[in-house]
Amino acid sequence: MRSGRLWPVHLLLAVGAAAMVMPFFWQVLTSLKTFTEATRTPPVWIPSFEWSNFAKVLAEGPFLQQFGNTVVMTVGRTLAQLLFCSLAAYAFARLRFPGRNVIFIALLSVLMVPGQLFLIPQYQIVQGLGWLNTLPGLIAPGMFSAFGTFMMRQFFMTLPAEVEEAARLDGANPLRIFWSVMLPLARPGLLALGVLTVLWSWNDLMWPLIVNTDPEQMPLSAGLSALQGEHMTEYPVLMAGSLMASAPIIVVFIVMQKQLIQGIAFTGSK
Amino acid sequence: MSTVERAAPARAAAHPATRRRLRDREWVWGYAMIAPLVLGLGVFYLWPVVQSVYYSFTEWTLFGDSSWVGLSNYEKLFTDAAYGKALRNTFLYGGLSLLGIPISIAVAALLNTKGLKLVSFYRTLYFLPVVTMPTAVAMIWTWLYNGDYGLINYALSLVGIEGTSWIANPSTALYALVLVGVWTQIGYNAVIFMAGLQSIPSHLYEAASIDGAGRVRQFFKVTLPLLSPSVFFVSVLSVINGLQMFDLVYLMFRKGNPAREDTQTVVSLFFSRAFEEGAKGYAAAMAVVLMLITLLLTVVQFRMQKRWVHYA
């Protein structure tokens, strides 16, 4: 098909894309309006660039503190998952030990269970450790993932066995082979799992709502929800807050789009 | 293994004892390397399932004591009107969220057009709602749906339709929620469908076009049947995710919203019973039933796939 005849495809895609993007456009526009402008009919299309909405979000609540909490939670969960999942995944993919398949399938059974069945006992564990309203409490259960282990195991299984054999003949132990030979080769898999985990962690809402009720200890997802409760009708302020909270992950997505798409295509191929 | 061994026979012969020792201790390394994960998943996920099932047969006092009550939590589910409503909403939501699938297929098929430029640009735009924090999504749509100043009602007023307070009106709130849910899923599903489309061999299209099939006919006779495994996967996932609906419900139908009572889902009801009202035993029973429902629906979907899913 000649590219000149592609304009109907472009037209359809552009109309769809406009529908996808319009809410964000309205969010940005509203965040720059005064309250009076935001509530005017017909709508104001050129705002008076009321940057004070952003200043208000930063000044009034513990926004920056919550931003920091979100970063710590996201980085903590992601690094832990990358380490624990790939370590176990390598053993499941390559080492022989009694009960290997039974244990692996038992772990995968976690994927079939709805999250609500974990939440009450998880809350009790965190409470018992005295970790309510702390960052460790926020991070802990999200450090381990059956999905991540499955994904990394599939990845390791695609790598040729020859690369390890050389190191093995040199007398390297499995941990050493994992760390210096396999992990560097697993970079694409690690990046895909990493970006999926970052995305899930940054946006996670229910667990933070359960364990961290103190606004100072909340991540942005829960903190923003509290902000909405307080500033019910101050839409420009709410839009400014939601924009600042979601912008970092949108940047991560744009930078790491390829890895994220690969990770998602992986979930689709299984 | 064979090529390397042939390449380095001298080295292998030099350390036969070392090699055997390492092989013998392979299981120690194996257990050591899976230990952190097994411990973490065991403590935070596997054992909690057992505990939750046990809790579903108990009742909790405000002081955190619990006592065995047999099946009474499950019996209560049958008479709890709020639960009945939540179950109905959850099914309705799970079913209606399948409406996004044809849209996603269309988007994927368009993006897969041969020779199309700007594909990754479009894909980024369609994907934005997928990566945006649900809290932000809920705030944006709450504002768009606003009865007095919302952009949607303004747009409708231009064509002479008088809108309502979409998410505060019990008769529209659930559908307003479905629309937001579909909006956040289209990009994700389209990516899976694009991967499925790209795996269809192009010679099939050539053969079809030699047989005189037009583009529309090719889509229905070649594309759709070969895409059916992806469609099946996305449907199973959509139903499972639909049954799990929580974030947007919690955020858009807050206390004081007149539609709140009519829009709760099983998971949002679970959340309030377990963590706001402290009825952990009853909430655990709700979770167990939801698991059974999810399993049942998944089994039904797998059974039905024989009728319409074609594996190449």
Interface residues (C-beta under 8 A of the other chain):
Chain A: M1 R2 S3 L6 V9 H10 L12 L13 G16 A17 A19 M20 V21 P23 F24 W26 Q27 T30 A38 T39 R40 T41 P42 P43 F84 C85 L87 A88 Y90 A91 F92 L95 R96 F97 P98 R100 I103 A106 L107 S109 V110 M112 V113 P114 G115 Q116 L117 F118 L119 I120 P121 Q122 Y123 I125 A140 P141 M143 F144 A146 T149 A161 E162 E165 A166 R168 L169 D170 G171 N173 P174 L175 F178 L199 W202 N203 L205 M206 L209 I210 L220 S221 A222 L224 S225 Q228 G229 Y235 L238 M239 G241 S242 L243 A245 S246 I249 I250 V252 F253 I254 Q257 L260 I261 I264 A265 T267 G268 S269
Chain B: M1 T3 V4 E5 A8 R11 A12 H15 T18 R19 L22 E26 W27 W29 G30 Y31 A32 M33 I34 P36 L37 V38 G40 L41 V43 F44 Y45 L46 W47 P48 V49 Q51 S52 V53 Y55 A106 V107 L110 L111 T113 K114 G115 L116 K117 L118 S120 Y122 R123 T124 L125 Y126 F127 L128 P129 V131 T132 M133 P134 T135 A136 A138 M139 I140 W141 T142 W143 L144 N146 D148 Y149 L151 Y154 W183 I186 G187 Y188 V191 I192 A195 G196 S230 F233 V234 L243 Q244 F246 D247 Y250 L251 R254 V267 F270 F271 A274 F275 K280 A283 A284 M286 A287 V288 L290 M291 T294 L295
